[in-house]
Amino acid sequence: MCYHKGKEVDAMEMEQKPNLEEEQERYVPRPWWQVWGARLLLAVFLILLAIYYGRMFL
């Protein structure tokens, strides 16, 4: 609790808590092309990383 000019302020009461039901209703899944693009780039990165380590240590 904070004391400011003689008044007691409870920080938890001042915050507005979001409603969980509203949060769940606003969720929109990512488009398929973003998901598959991320998977493809991850695969390319892992292949390039394996090649790099292969050249450095072999």
NORRA-V823982 format. One record per pair of residues at least 6 apart in sequence whose ideal C-beta (glycine too) atoms are under 6 Angstrom apart, sorted by the first residue. I is the first residue (numbers start at 1). GAP is how many residues later the second one is. Records with the same first field share a line. If there is no record, write none. Layout:
I->GAP / GAP
//
This chain:
1->7 / 9
2->7
//
